[in-house]
Each structure stands twice: as C-alpha cells, then as structure tokens.
Amino acid sequence: MATEEEKSERFKRVAENRTNKIIDQLRLLGNCANKSNYEYREEDVKKIFSAIEAELKESKSKFQAKSRNKKFEL
C-alpha cells in the first residue's frame, strides 16, 4: 500500500506533466489566431473557448469539497 508521501509525490509528478501538456496545447491553439494562415469567425472562437471553459470548470469542481453527499435536515 502506498504511503501518503508516495501518493503526494505521484500526484505532483503526474499533475505537473499533465498541466504542462495542457499549457503546451493551449499555446498551439493560440497559433490558430494568426489570420495570415487561418480564417475563422468570432462565433468559432467563442465555441472553442466555451468548450474549454466548461471542461476547466468541471475539472476544477472535482478538486473542491464535495457537499453533495450531505443529508437533508430541517
């Protein structure tokens, strides 16, 4: 069974790698803003960032305290 320190170290390693991959991909997406190479509509840009923001919100909520399992009380 993994110790708390091993879990913490594994989290740091995995989270750093995944975060850096996401940042790299966002930078690549930013390259699509170059109008001399690409043509796009503002509506397309809004759809892209709406999808990214929704997924970011979903991921962020997983790290926050879960209050959904509370029992109802009067």
PQR file with spaces between the fields and no chain letter, atoms N, CA, C, O and H, PARSE charges and radii, in Angstrom:
ATOM       1  N    MET     1       0.842   -1.182    0.000 -0.4000 1.5000
ATOM       2  CA   MET     1       0.000    0.000    0.000 -0.0000 2.0000
ATOM       3  C    MET     1       0.889    1.250    0.000  0.5500 1.7000
ATOM       4  O    MET     1       1.873    1.316    0.738 -0.5500 1.4000
ATOM       5  N    ALA     2       0.543    2.223   -0.820 -0.4000 1.5000
ATOM       6  CA   ALA     2       1.343    3.434   -0.947 -0.0000 2.0000
ATOM       7  C    ALA     2       1.172    4.320    0.279  0.5500 1.7000
ATOM       8  O    ALA     2       0.077    4.456    0.824 -0.5500 1.4000
ATOM       9  H    ALA     2      -0.256    2.169   -1.419  0.4000 1.0000
ATOM      10  N    THR     3       2.276    4.916    0.697 -0.4000 1.5000
ATOM      11  CA   THR     3       2.213    5.841    1.821 -0.0000 2.0000
ATOM      12  C    THR     3       1.680    7.190    1.328  0.5500 1.7000
ATOM      13  O    THR     3       1.602    7.439    0.125 -0.5500 1.4000
ATOM      14  H    THR     3       3.166    4.806    0.254  0.4000 1.0000
ATOM      15  N    GLU     4       1.318    8.046    2.270 -0.4000 1.5000
ATOM      16  CA   GLU     4       0.815    9.375    1.918 -0.0000 2.0000
ATOM      17  C    GLU     4       1.876   10.161    1.150  0.5500 1.7000
ATOM      18  O    GLU     4       1.554   10.900    0.220 -0.5500 1.4000
ATOM      19  H    GLU     4       1.382    7.845    3.248  0.4000 1.0000
ATOM      20  N    GLU     5       3.137   10.001    1.540 -0.4000 1.5000
ATOM      21  CA   GLU     5       4.207   10.715    0.848 -0.0000 2.0000
ATOM      22  C    GLU     5       4.350   10.212   -0.591  0.5500 1.7000
ATOM      23  O    GLU     5       4.552   11.006   -1.509 -0.5500 1.4000
ATOM      24  H    GLU     5       3.399    9.401    2.296  0.4000 1.0000
ATOM      25  N    GLU     6       4.245    8.907   -0.785 -0.4000 1.5000
ATOM      26  CA   GLU     6       4.323    8.355   -2.136 -0.0000 2.0000
ATOM      27  C    GLU     6       3.162    8.856   -2.998  0.5500 1.7000
ATOM      28  O    GLU     6       3.344    9.167   -4.175 -0.5500 1.4000
ATOM      29  H    GLU     6       4.081    8.262   -0.039  0.4000 1.0000
ATOM      30  N    LYS     7       1.981    8.931   -2.407 -0.4000 1.5000
ATOM      31  CA   LYS     7       0.812    9.438   -3.131 -0.0000 2.0000
ATOM      32  C    LYS     7       1.007   10.901   -3.494  0.5500 1.7000
ATOM      33  O    LYS     7       0.668   11.329   -4.597 -0.5500 1.4000
ATOM      34  H    LYS     7       1.833    8.678   -1.450  0.4000 1.0000
ATOM      35  N    SER     8       1.560   11.665   -2.551 -0.4000 1.5000
ATOM      36  CA   SER     8       1.796   13.083   -2.779 -0.0000 2.0000
ATOM      37  C    SER     8       2.823   13.292   -3.892  0.5500 1.7000
ATOM      38  O    SER     8       2.630   14.135   -4.767 -0.5500 1.4000
ATOM      39  H    SER     8       1.835   11.317   -1.654  0.4000 1.0000
ATOM      40  N    GLU     9       3.890   12.539   -3.856 -0.4000 1.5000
ATOM      41  CA   GLU     9       4.916   12.641   -4.890 -0.0000 2.0000
ATOM      42  C    GLU     9       4.377   12.225   -6.251  0.5500 1.7000
ATOM      43  O    GLU     9       4.685   12.858   -7.261 -0.5500 1.4000
ATOM      44  H    GLU     9       4.046   11.853   -3.145  0.4000 1.0000
ATOM      45  N    ARG    10       3.580   11.171   -6.285 -0.4000 1.5000
ATOM      46  CA   ARG    10       2.978   10.711   -7.538 -0.0000 2.0000
ATOM      47  C    ARG    10       2.030   11.774   -8.093  0.5500 1.7000
ATOM      48  O    ARG    10       2.008   12.039   -9.294 -0.5500 1.4000
ATOM      49  H    ARG    10       3.331   10.657   -5.465  0.4000 1.0000
ATOM      50  N    PHE    11       1.240   12.382   -7.186 -0.4000 1.5000
ATOM      51  CA   PHE    11       0.333   13.451   -7.613 -0.0000 2.0000
ATOM      52  C    PHE    11       1.116   14.600   -8.230  0.5500 1.7000
ATOM      53  O    PHE    11       0.761   15.088   -9.303 -0.5500 1.4000
ATOM      54  H    PHE    11       1.258   12.167   -6.210  0.4000 1.0000
ATOM      55  N    LYS    12       2.180   15.035   -7.559 -0.4000 1.5000
ATOM      56  CA   LYS    12       2.975   16.152   -8.073 -0.0000 2.0000
ATOM      57  C    LYS    12       3.543   15.836   -9.452  0.5500 1.7000
ATOM      58  O    LYS    12       3.486   16.667  -10.359 -0.5500 1.4000
ATOM      59  H    LYS    12       2.468   14.639   -6.688  0.4000 1.0000
ATOM      60  N    ARG    13       4.086   14.643   -9.606 -0.4000 1.5000
ATOM      61  CA   ARG    13       4.691   14.246  -10.875 -0.0000 2.0000
ATOM      62  C    ARG    13       3.647   14.219  -11.989  0.5500 1.7000
ATOM      63  O    ARG    13       3.846   14.808  -13.052 -0.5500 1.4000
ATOM      64  H    ARG    13       4.132   13.968   -8.869  0.4000 1.0000
ATOM      65  N    VAL    14       2.547   13.540  -11.740 -0.4000 1.5000
ATOM      66  CA   VAL    14       1.504   13.399  -12.759 -0.0000 2.0000
ATOM      67  C    VAL    14       0.840   14.743  -13.052  0.5500 1.7000
ATOM      68  O    VAL    14       0.630   15.087  -14.215 -0.5500 1.4000
ATOM      69  H    VAL    14       2.385   13.061  -10.877  0.4000 1.0000
ATOM      70  N    ALA    15       0.511   15.498  -12.017 -0.4000 1.5000
ATOM      71  CA   ALA    15      -0.174   16.784  -12.204 -0.0000 2.0000
ATOM      72  C    ALA    15       0.710   17.774  -12.957  0.5500 1.7000
ATOM      73  O    ALA    15       0.221   18.500  -13.822 -0.5500 1.4000
ATOM      74  H    ALA    15       0.682   15.218  -11.072  0.4000 1.0000
ATOM      75  N    GLU    16       2.005   17.814  -12.639 -0.4000 1.5000
ATOM      76  CA   GLU    16       2.905   18.721  -13.352 -0.0000 2.0000
ATOM      77  C    GLU    16       2.990   18.349  -14.829  0.5500 1.7000
ATOM      78  O    GLU    16       2.913   19.219  -15.696 -0.5500 1.4000
ATOM      79  H    GLU    16       2.402   17.224  -11.935  0.4000 1.0000
ATOM      80  N    ASN    17       3.147   17.064  -15.115 -0.4000 1.5000
ATOM      81  CA   ASN    17       3.235   16.629  -16.512 -0.0000 2.0000
ATOM      82  C    ASN    17       1.961   16.957  -17.275  0.5500 1.7000
ATOM      83  O    ASN    17       2.021   17.476  -18.390 -0.5500 1.4000
ATOM      84  H    ASN    17       3.209   16.357  -14.411  0.4000 1.0000
ATOM      85  N    ARG    18       0.820   16.661  -16.690 -0.4000 1.5000
ATOM      86  CA   ARG    18      -0.449   16.912  -17.379 -0.0000 2.0000
ATOM      87  C    ARG    18      -0.707   18.405  -17.557  0.5500 1.7000
ATOM      88  O    ARG    18      -1.200   18.834  -18.600 -0.5500 1.4000
ATOM      89  H    ARG    18       0.771   16.240  -15.784  0.4000 1.0000
ATOM      90  N    THR    19      -0.374   19.193  -16.538 -0.4000 1.5000
ATOM      91  CA   THR    19      -0.560   20.644  -16.626 -0.0000 2.0000
ATOM      92  C    THR    19       0.315   21.226  -17.726  0.5500 1.7000
ATOM      93  O    THR    19      -0.139   22.063  -18.506 -0.5500 1.4000
ATOM      94  H    THR    19       0.026   18.845  -15.691  0.4000 1.0000
ATOM      95  N    ASN    20       1.565   20.787  -17.789 -0.4000 1.5000
ATOM      96  CA   ASN    20       2.463   21.283  -18.840 -0.0000 2.0000
ATOM      97  C    ASN    20       1.982   20.886  -20.227  0.5500 1.7000
ATOM      98  O    ASN    20       2.129   21.663  -21.171 -0.5500 1.4000
ATOM      99  H    ASN    20       1.933   20.107  -17.155  0.4000 1.0000
ATOM     100  N    LYS    21       1.413   19.704  -20.371 -0.4000 1.5000
ATOM     101  CA   LYS    21       0.861   19.287  -21.665 -0.0000 2.0000
ATOM     102  C    LYS    21      -0.314   20.184  -22.068  0.5500 1.7000
ATOM     103  O    LYS    21      -0.434   20.588  -23.225 -0.5500 1.4000
ATOM     104  H    LYS    21       1.294   19.073  -19.604  0.4000 1.0000
ATOM     105  N    ILE    22      -1.166   20.485  -21.104 -0.4000 1.5000
ATOM     106  CA   ILE    22      -2.321   21.353  -21.380 -0.0000 2.0000
ATOM     107  C    ILE    22      -1.850   22.739  -21.800  0.5500 1.7000
ATOM     108  O    ILE    22      -2.365   23.308  -22.762 -0.5500 1.4000
ATOM     109  H    ILE    22      -1.068   20.157  -20.165  0.4000 1.0000
ATOM     110  N    ILE    23      -0.873   23.283  -21.081 -0.4000 1.5000
ATOM     111  CA   ILE    23      -0.337   24.611  -21.414 -0.0000 2.0000
ATOM     112  C    ILE    23       0.267   24.610  -22.811  0.5500 1.7000
ATOM     113  O    ILE    23       0.055   25.548  -23.580 -0.5500 1.4000
ATOM     114  H    ILE    23      -0.454   22.821  -20.299  0.4000 1.0000
ATOM     115  N    ASP    24       1.014   23.566  -23.144 -0.4000 1.5000
ATOM     116  CA   ASP    24       1.595   23.463  -24.495 -0.0000 2.0000
ATOM     117  C    ASP    24       0.508   23.432  -25.559  0.5500 1.7000
ATOM     118  O    ASP    24       0.629   24.092  -26.591 -0.5500 1.4000
ATOM     119  H    ASP    24       1.186   22.804  -22.520  0.4000 1.0000
ATOM     120  N    GLN    25      -0.549   22.672  -25.312 -0.4000 1.5000
ATOM     121  CA   GLN    25      -1.638   22.578  -26.278 -0.0000 2.0000
ATOM     122  C    GLN    25      -2.379   23.910  -26.426  0.5500 1.7000
ATOM     123  O    GLN    25      -2.798   24.266  -27.527 -0.5500 1.4000
ATOM     124  H    GLN    25      -0.647   22.137  -24.473  0.4000 1.0000
ATOM     125  N    LEU    26      -2.542   24.641  -25.327 -0.4000 1.5000
ATOM     126  CA   LEU    26      -3.185   25.956  -25.407 -0.0000 2.0000
ATOM     127  C    LEU    26      -2.327   26.925  -26.216  0.5500 1.7000
ATOM     128  O    LEU    26      -2.855   27.738  -26.976 -0.5500 1.4000
ATOM     129  H    LEU    26      -2.202   24.352  -24.432  0.4000 1.0000
ATOM     130  N    ARG    27      -1.024   26.844  -26.058 -0.4000 1.5000
ATOM     131  CA   ARG    27      -0.134   27.694  -26.857 -0.0000 2.0000
ATOM     132  C    ARG    27      -0.260   27.354  -28.339  0.5500 1.7000
ATOM     133  O    ARG    27      -0.277   28.247  -29.186 -0.5500 1.4000
ATOM     134  H    ARG    27      -0.595   26.184  -25.441  0.4000 1.0000
ATOM     135  N    LEU    28      -0.347   26.077  -28.646 -0.4000 1.5000
ATOM     136  CA   LEU    28      -0.540   25.667  -30.038 -0.0000 2.0000
ATOM     137  C    LEU    28      -1.873   26.171  -30.582  0.5500 1.7000
ATOM     138  O    LEU    28      -1.952   26.621  -31.725 -0.5500 1.4000
ATOM     139  H    LEU    28      -0.333   25.351  -27.958  0.4000 1.0000
ATOM     140  N    LEU    29      -2.910   26.096  -29.767 -0.4000 1.5000
ATOM     141  CA   LEU    29      -4.207   26.622  -30.177 -0.0000 2.0000
ATOM     142  C    LEU    29      -4.103   28.114  -30.467  0.5500 1.7000
ATOM     143  O    LEU    29      -4.700   28.612  -31.422 -0.5500 1.4000
ATOM     144  H    LEU    29      -2.846   25.730  -28.839  0.4000 1.0000
ATOM     145  N    GLY    30      -3.347   28.817  -29.642 -0.4000 1.5000
ATOM     146  CA   GLY    30      -3.154   30.253  -29.854 -0.0000 2.0000
ATOM     147  C    GLY    30      -2.541   30.571  -31.202  0.5500 1.7000
ATOM     148  O    GLY    30      -2.771   31.646  -31.755 -0.5500 1.4000
ATOM     149  H    GLY    30      -2.863   28.412  -28.866  0.4000 1.0000
ATOM     150  N    ASN    31      -1.759   29.641  -31.735 -0.4000 1.5000
ATOM     151  CA   ASN    31      -1.174   29.850  -33.064 -0.0000 2.0000
ATOM     152  C    ASN    31      -2.251   29.954  -34.139  0.5500 1.7000
ATOM     153  O    ASN    31      -2.009   30.541  -35.194 -0.5500 1.4000
ATOM     154  H    ASN    31      -1.571   28.768  -31.285  0.4000 1.0000
ATOM     155  N    CYS    32      -3.413   29.406  -33.896 -0.4000 1.5000
ATOM     156  CA   CYS    32      -4.512   29.473  -34.862 -0.0000 2.0000
ATOM     157  C    CYS    32      -5.068   30.884  -35.009  0.5500 1.7000
ATOM     158  O    CYS    32      -5.855   31.145  -35.919 -0.5500 1.4000
ATOM     159  H    CYS    32      -3.609   28.929  -33.039  0.4000 1.0000
ATOM     160  N    ALA    33      -4.671   31.790  -34.134 -0.4000 1.5000
ATOM     161  CA   ALA    33      -5.149   33.168  -34.200 -0.0000 2.0000
ATOM     162  C    ALA    33      -4.469   33.949  -35.330  0.5500 1.7000
ATOM     163  O    ALA    33      -4.886   35.064  -35.644 -0.5500 1.4000
ATOM     164  H    ALA    33      -4.032   31.578  -33.395  0.4000 1.0000
ATOM     165  N    ASN    34      -3.444   33.383  -35.933 -0.4000 1.5000
ATOM     166  CA   ASN    34      -2.705   34.046  -37.000 -0.0000 2.0000
ATOM     167  C    ASN    34      -3.565   34.126  -38.265  0.5500 1.7000
ATOM     168  O    ASN    34      -3.749   33.131  -38.967 -0.5500 1.4000
ATOM     169  H    ASN    34      -3.105   32.477  -35.678  0.4000 1.0000
ATOM     170  N    LYS    35      -4.083   35.314  -38.541 -0.4000 1.5000
ATOM     171  CA   LYS    35      -5.018   35.495  -39.666 -0.0000 2.0000
ATOM     172  C    LYS    35      -4.347   35.361  -41.026  0.5500 1.7000
ATOM     173  O    LYS    35      -5.034   35.214  -42.037 -0.5500 1.4000
ATOM     174  H    LYS    35      -3.934   36.121  -37.970  0.4000 1.0000
ATOM     175  N    SER    36      -3.032   35.407  -41.071 -0.4000 1.5000
ATOM     176  CA   SER    36      -2.384   35.211  -42.369 -0.0000 2.0000
ATOM     177  C    SER    36      -2.340   33.731  -42.754  0.5500 1.7000
ATOM     178  O    SER    36      -2.113   33.395  -43.917 -0.5500 1.4000
ATOM     179  H    SER    36      -2.474   35.526  -40.250  0.4000 1.0000
ATOM     180  N    ASN    37      -2.560   32.848  -41.773 -0.4000 1.5000
ATOM     181  CA   ASN    37      -2.580   31.410  -42.043 -0.0000 2.0000
ATOM     182  C    ASN    37      -3.965   30.785  -41.928  0.5500 1.7000
ATOM     183  O    ASN    37      -4.219   29.729  -42.507 -0.5500 1.4000
ATOM     184  H    ASN    37      -2.745   33.122  -40.829  0.4000 1.0000
ATOM     185  N    TYR    38      -4.849   31.419  -41.193 -0.4000 1.5000
ATOM     186  CA   TYR    38      -6.159   30.828  -40.911 -0.0000 2.0000
ATOM     187  C    TYR    38      -7.263   31.860  -41.091  0.5500 1.7000
ATOM     188  O    TYR    38      -7.052   33.067  -40.968 -0.5500 1.4000
ATOM     189  H    TYR    38      -4.643   32.277  -40.722  0.4000 1.0000
ATOM     190  N    GLU    39      -8.437   31.341  -41.385 -0.4000 1.5000
ATOM     191  CA   GLU    39      -9.624   32.189  -41.463 -0.0000 2.0000
ATOM     192  C    GLU    39     -10.660   31.594  -40.512  0.5500 1.7000
ATOM     193  O    GLU    39     -10.917   30.390  -40.536 -0.5500 1.4000
ATOM     194  H    GLU    39      -8.608   30.360  -41.485  0.4000 1.0000
ATOM     195  N    TYR    40     -11.246   32.437  -39.686 -0.4000 1.5000
ATOM     196  CA   TYR    40     -12.221   31.954  -38.706 -0.0000 2.0000
ATOM     197  C    TYR    40     -13.204   33.063  -38.378  0.5500 1.7000
ATOM     198  O    TYR    40     -12.958   34.245  -38.620 -0.5500 1.4000
ATOM     199  H    TYR    40     -11.038   33.415  -39.667  0.4000 1.0000
ATOM     200  N    ARG    41     -14.325   32.634  -37.817 -0.4000 1.5000
ATOM     201  CA   ARG    41     -15.355   33.579  -37.394 -0.0000 2.0000
ATOM     202  C    ARG    41     -15.293   33.735  -35.872  0.5500 1.7000
ATOM     203  O    ARG    41     -14.826   32.845  -35.161 -0.5500 1.4000
ATOM     204  H    ARG    41     -14.525   31.674  -37.621  0.4000 1.0000
ATOM     205  N    GLU    42     -15.758   34.849  -35.407 -0.4000 1.5000
ATOM     206  CA   GLU    42     -15.799   35.092  -33.961 -0.0000 2.0000
ATOM     207  C    GLU    42     -16.646   34.029  -33.264  0.5500 1.7000
ATOM     208  O    GLU    42     -16.356   33.628  -32.138 -0.5500 1.4000
ATOM     209  H    GLU    42     -16.137   35.572  -35.985  0.4000 1.0000
ATOM     210  N    GLU    43     -17.690   33.583  -33.947 -0.4000 1.5000
ATOM     211  CA   GLU    43     -18.558   32.533  -33.409 -0.0000 2.0000
ATOM     212  C    GLU    43     -17.759   31.247  -33.151  0.5500 1.7000
ATOM     213  O    GLU    43     -17.975   30.564  -32.150 -0.5500 1.4000
ATOM     214  H    GLU    43     -17.926   33.909  -34.863  0.4000 1.0000
ATOM     215  N    ASP    44     -16.839   30.929  -34.063 -0.4000 1.5000
ATOM     216  CA   ASP    44     -15.995   29.746  -33.890 -0.0000 2.0000
ATOM     217  C    ASP    44     -15.107   29.867  -32.656  0.5500 1.7000
ATOM     218  O    ASP    44     -14.948   28.919  -31.886 -0.5500 1.4000
ATOM     219  H    ASP    44     -16.664   31.484  -34.877  0.4000 1.0000
ATOM     220  N    VAL    45     -14.540   31.044  -32.490 -0.4000 1.5000
ATOM     221  CA   VAL    45     -13.655   31.293  -31.342 -0.0000 2.0000
ATOM     222  C    VAL    45     -14.446   31.168  -30.037  0.5500 1.7000
ATOM     223  O    VAL    45     -13.964   30.584  -29.067 -0.5500 1.4000
ATOM     224  H    VAL    45     -14.668   31.813  -33.115  0.4000 1.0000
ATOM     225  N    LYS    46     -15.652   31.716  -30.020 -0.4000 1.5000
ATOM     226  CA   LYS    46     -16.493   31.624  -28.823 -0.0000 2.0000
ATOM     227  C    LYS    46     -16.824   30.176  -28.489  0.5500 1.7000
ATOM     228  O    LYS    46     -16.820   29.800  -27.317 -0.5500 1.4000
ATOM     229  H    LYS    46     -16.044   32.190  -30.808  0.4000 1.0000
ATOM     230  N    LYS    47     -17.109   29.361  -29.490 -0.4000 1.5000
ATOM     231  CA   LYS    47     -17.400   27.939  -29.268 -0.0000 2.0000
ATOM     232  C    LYS    47     -16.195   27.213  -28.685  0.5500 1.7000
ATOM     233  O    LYS    47     -16.329   26.407  -27.765 -0.5500 1.4000
ATOM     234  H    LYS    47     -17.113   29.666  -30.443  0.4000 1.0000
ATOM     235  N    ILE    48     -15.018   27.508  -29.230 -0.4000 1.5000
ATOM     236  CA   ILE    48     -13.786   26.867  -28.755 -0.0000 2.0000
ATOM     237  C    ILE    48     -13.576   27.170  -27.278  0.5500 1.7000
ATOM     238  O    ILE    48     -13.379   26.264  -26.468 -0.5500 1.4000
ATOM     239  H    ILE    48     -14.909   28.163  -29.977  0.4000 1.0000
ATOM     240  N    PHE    49     -13.622   28.469  -26.933 -0.4000 1.5000
ATOM     241  CA   PHE    49     -13.318   28.843  -25.557 -0.0000 2.0000
ATOM     242  C    PHE    49     -14.443   28.507  -24.590  0.5500 1.7000
ATOM     243  O    PHE    49     -14.203   28.323  -23.397 -0.5500 1.4000
ATOM     244  H    PHE    49     -13.783   29.205  -27.591  0.4000 1.0000
ATOM     245  N    SER    50     -15.649   28.427  -25.087 -0.4000 1.5000
ATOM     246  CA   SER    50     -16.759   27.977  -24.247 -0.0000 2.0000
ATOM     247  C    SER    50     -16.554   26.520  -23.855  0.5500 1.7000
ATOM     248  O    SER    50     -16.766   26.148  -22.701 -0.5500 1.4000
ATOM     249  H    SER    50     -15.845   28.576  -26.056  0.4000 1.0000
ATOM     250  N    ALA    51     -16.144   25.700  -24.809 -0.4000 1.5000
ATOM     251  CA   ALA    51     -15.890   24.284  -24.526 -0.0000 2.0000
ATOM     252  C    ALA    51     -14.728   24.118  -23.551  0.5500 1.7000
ATOM     253  O    ALA    51     -14.793   23.304  -22.630 -0.5500 1.4000
ATOM     254  H    ALA    51     -15.971   26.003  -25.747  0.4000 1.0000
ATOM     255  N    ILE    52     -13.674   24.888  -23.758 -0.4000 1.5000
ATOM     256  CA   ILE    52     -12.507   24.811  -22.865 -0.0000 2.0000
ATOM     257  C    ILE    52     -12.887   25.255  -21.459  0.5500 1.7000
ATOM     258  O    ILE    52     -12.525   24.598  -20.483 -0.5500 1.4000
ATOM     259  H    ILE    52     -13.621   25.549  -24.507  0.4000 1.0000
ATOM     260  N    GLU    53     -13.611   26.359  -21.349 -0.4000 1.5000
ATOM     261  CA   GLU    53     -14.002   26.873  -20.038 -0.0000 2.0000
ATOM     262  C    GLU    53     -14.934   25.907  -19.309  0.5500 1.7000
ATOM     263  O    GLU    53     -14.828   25.744  -18.094 -0.5500 1.4000
ATOM     264  H    GLU    53     -13.905   26.893  -22.142  0.4000 1.0000
ATOM     265  N    ALA    54     -15.836   25.271  -20.034 -0.4000 1.5000
ATOM     266  CA   ALA    54     -16.747   24.303  -19.411 -0.0000 2.0000
ATOM     267  C    ALA    54     -15.969   23.112  -18.859  0.5500 1.7000
ATOM     268  O    ALA    54     -16.240   22.651  -17.751 -0.5500 1.4000
ATOM     269  H    ALA    54     -15.922   25.403  -21.021  0.4000 1.0000
ATOM     270  N    GLU    55     -15.020   22.623  -19.619 -0.4000 1.5000
ATOM     271  CA   GLU    55     -14.220   21.483  -19.168 -0.0000 2.0000
ATOM     272  C    GLU    55     -13.327   21.871  -17.999  0.5500 1.7000
ATOM     273  O    GLU    55     -13.125   21.079  -17.078 -0.5500 1.4000
ATOM     274  H    GLU    55     -14.800   22.998  -20.519  0.4000 1.0000
ATOM     275  N    LEU    56     -12.794   23.080  -18.032 -0.4000 1.5000
ATOM     276  CA   LEU    56     -11.969   23.578  -16.928 -0.0000 2.0000
ATOM     277  C    LEU    56     -12.799   23.676  -15.641  0.5500 1.7000
ATOM     278  O    LEU    56     -12.346   23.294  -14.562 -0.5500 1.4000
ATOM     279  H    LEU    56     -12.958   23.724  -18.780  0.4000 1.0000
ATOM     280  N    LYS    57     -14.012   24.191  -15.779 -0.4000 1.5000
ATOM     281  CA   LYS    57     -14.907   24.305  -14.624 -0.0000 2.0000
ATOM     282  C    LYS    57     -15.226   22.929  -14.038  0.5500 1.7000
ATOM     283  O    LYS    57     -15.238   22.752  -12.820 -0.5500 1.4000
ATOM     284  H    LYS    57     -14.380   24.502  -16.656  0.4000 1.0000
ATOM     285  N    GLU    58     -15.481   21.963  -14.913 -0.4000 1.5000
ATOM     286  CA   GLU    58     -15.777   20.595  -14.473 -0.0000 2.0000
ATOM     287  C    GLU    58     -14.585   19.979  -13.745  0.5500 1.7000
ATOM     288  O    GLU    58     -14.747   19.359  -12.694 -0.5500 1.4000
ATOM     289  H    GLU    58     -15.471   22.106  -15.902  0.4000 1.0000
ATOM     290  N    SER    59     -13.399   20.152  -14.302 -0.4000 1.5000
ATOM     291  CA   SER    59     -12.195   19.609  -13.667 -0.0000 2.0000
ATOM     292  C    SER    59     -11.928   20.280  -12.328  0.5500 1.7000
ATOM     293  O    SER    59     -11.587   19.615  -11.350 -0.5500 1.4000
ATOM     294  H    SER    59     -13.268   20.656  -15.155  0.4000 1.0000
ATOM     295  N    LYS    60     -12.081   21.585  -12.286 -0.4000 1.5000
ATOM     296  CA   LYS    60     -11.843   22.336  -11.053 -0.0000 2.0000
ATOM     297  C    LYS    60     -12.801   21.904   -9.954  0.5500 1.7000
ATOM     298  O    LYS    60     -12.408   21.818   -8.791 -0.5500 1.4000
ATOM     299  H    LYS    60     -12.358   22.126  -13.080  0.4000 1.0000
ATOM     300  N    SER    61     -14.052   21.633  -10.305 -0.4000 1.5000
ATOM     301  CA   SER    61     -15.041   21.244   -9.306 -0.0000 2.0000
ATOM     302  C    SER    61     -14.683   19.911   -8.645  0.5500 1.7000
ATOM     303  O    SER    61     -15.066   19.661   -7.502 -0.5500 1.4000
ATOM     304  H    SER    61     -14.371   21.703  -11.250  0.4000 1.0000
ATOM     305  N    LYS    62     -13.957   19.063   -9.355 -0.4000 1.5000
ATOM     306  CA   LYS    62     -13.554   17.776   -8.785 -0.0000 2.0000
ATOM     307  C    LYS    62     -12.566   17.940   -7.631  0.5500 1.7000
ATOM     308  O    LYS    62     -12.458   17.058   -6.779 -0.5500 1.4000
ATOM     309  H    LYS    62     -13.645   19.266  -10.284  0.4000 1.0000
ATOM     310  N    PHE    63     -11.852   19.055   -7.597 -0.4000 1.5000
ATOM     311  CA   PHE    63     -10.872   19.307   -6.544 -0.0000 2.0000
ATOM     312  C    PHE    63     -11.494   19.999   -5.329  0.5500 1.7000
ATOM     313  O    PHE    63     -10.878   20.056   -4.265 -0.5500 1.4000
ATOM     314  H    PHE    63     -11.940   19.772   -8.289  0.4000 1.0000
ATOM     315  N    GLN    64     -12.691   20.515   -5.481 -0.4000 1.5000
ATOM     316  CA   GLN    64     -13.334   21.236   -4.382 -0.0000 2.0000
ATOM     317  C    GLN    64     -14.115   20.272   -3.506  0.5500 1.7000
ATOM     318  O    GLN    64     -14.516   19.192   -3.940 -0.5500 1.4000
ATOM     319  H    GLN    64     -13.191   20.469   -6.346  0.4000 1.0000
ATOM     320  N    ALA    65     -14.319   20.684   -2.266 -0.4000 1.5000
ATOM     321  CA   ALA    65     -15.014   19.837   -1.287 -0.0000 2.0000
ATOM     322  C    ALA    65     -16.384   19.424   -1.807  0.5500 1.7000
ATOM     323  O    ALA    65     -17.118   20.224   -2.388 -0.5500 1.4000
ATOM     324  H    ALA    65     -13.993   21.561   -1.913  0.4000 1.0000
ATOM     325  N    LYS    66     -16.697   18.192   -1.589 -0.4000 1.5000
ATOM     326  CA   LYS    66     -17.987   17.655   -2.046 -0.0000 2.0000
ATOM     327  C    LYS    66     -19.019   17.857   -0.943  0.5500 1.7000
ATOM     328  O    LYS    66     -18.915   17.264    0.130 -0.5500 1.4000
ATOM     329  H    LYS    66     -16.101   17.542   -1.117  0.4000 1.0000
ATOM     330  N    SER    67     -20.006   18.690   -1.213 -0.4000 1.5000
ATOM     331  CA   SER    67     -21.080   18.890   -0.248 -0.0000 2.0000
ATOM     332  C    SER    67     -22.351   18.216   -0.729  0.5500 1.7000
ATOM     333  O    SER    67     -23.391   18.313   -0.078 -0.5500 1.4000
ATOM     334  H    SER    67     -20.091   19.172   -2.085  0.4000 1.0000
ATOM     335  N    ARG    68     -22.277   17.533   -1.866 -0.4000 1.5000
ATOM     336  CA   ARG    68     -23.453   16.888   -2.442 -0.0000 2.0000
ATOM     337  C    ARG    68     -23.934   15.701   -1.603  0.5500 1.7000
ATOM     338  O    ARG    68     -25.114   15.351   -1.641 -0.5500 1.4000
ATOM     339  H    ARG    68     -21.432   17.454   -2.395  0.4000 1.0000
ATOM     340  N    ASN    69     -23.039   15.095   -0.860 -0.4000 1.5000
ATOM     341  CA   ASN    69     -23.386   13.901   -0.093 -0.0000 2.0000
ATOM     342  C    ASN    69     -23.981   14.217    1.279  0.5500 1.7000
ATOM     343  O    ASN    69     -24.236   13.311    2.072 -0.5500 1.4000
ATOM     344  H    ASN    69     -22.081   15.379   -0.829  0.4000 1.0000
ATOM     345  N    LYS    70     -24.202   15.508    1.559 -0.4000 1.5000
ATOM     346  CA   LYS    70     -24.798   15.879    2.837 -0.0000 2.0000
ATOM     347  C    LYS    70     -26.236   15.397    2.898  0.5500 1.7000
ATOM     348  O    LYS    70     -26.951   15.387    1.896 -0.5500 1.4000
ATOM     349  H    LYS    70     -23.995   16.244    0.915  0.4000 1.0000
ATOM     350  N    LYS    71     -26.633   15.011    4.057 -0.4000 1.5000
ATOM     351  CA   LYS    71     -28.032   14.613    4.298 -0.0000 2.0000
ATOM     352  C    LYS    71     -28.887   15.857    4.481  0.5500 1.7000
ATOM     353  O    LYS    71     -28.432   16.869    5.013 -0.5500 1.4000
ATOM     354  H    LYS    71     -26.052   15.019    4.871  0.4000 1.0000
ATOM     355  N    PHE    72     -30.096   15.765    4.044 -0.4000 1.5000
ATOM     356  CA   PHE    72     -31.043   16.852    4.220 -0.0000 2.0000
ATOM     357  C    PHE    72     -31.490   16.919    5.672  0.5500 1.7000
ATOM     358  O    PHE    72     -31.778   15.901    6.301 -0.5500 1.4000
ATOM     359  H    PHE    72     -30.465   14.942    3.612  0.4000 1.0000
ATOM     360  N    GLU    73     -31.542   18.148    6.190 -0.4000 1.5000
ATOM     361  CA   GLU    73     -32.043   18.358    7.556 -0.0000 2.0000
ATOM     362  C    GLU    73     -32.925   19.588    7.574  0.5500 1.7000
ATOM     363  O    GLU    73     -32.690   20.542    6.833 -0.5500 1.4000
ATOM     364  H    GLU    73     -31.308   18.975    5.679  0.4000 1.0000
ATOM     365  N    LEU    74     -33.951   19.565    8.431 -0.4000 1.5000
ATOM     366  CA   LEU    74     -34.817   20.742    8.640 -0.0000 2.0000
ATOM     367  C    LEU    74     -34.371   21.499    9.873  0.5500 1.7000
ATOM     368  O    LEU    74     -34.968   22.518   10.221 -0.5500 1.4000
ATOM     369  H    LEU    74     -34.142   18.790    9.034  0.4000 1.0000
